C-alpha cells in the first residue's frame, strides 16, 4: 500500500503543487479544510483512474474517501483488487 500512497502523493503534487507532502500526509480534512476543492477532486479522480486503471463510481465520491491521504489510499487499494 506504500506504493499506492506514494503515487497518490505524486499525483496530488501535480494537481495542487503549493501544498507540501507533510500537509498531505498529516491533514485529515483535505476537503473540509479546502486543500481539495471540487475542481481538484475532478482532476484527482481522472488521474487516479488513469494511473491505477480503476473506475471511481459516483458512490465512491464521499468525504471518507477523499478527506485524507489514508482514505484515498484505502479506496484505491480496494478498487484495484
Secondary structure, DSSP 8 states (H G I E B T S, - for coil): -HHHHHHHHHHHHHHSTTS-HHHHHH-S-TTTTTSS-HHHHHHHHHHHHHHHT----GGG-SHHHHSSHHHHHHHHHHHH-
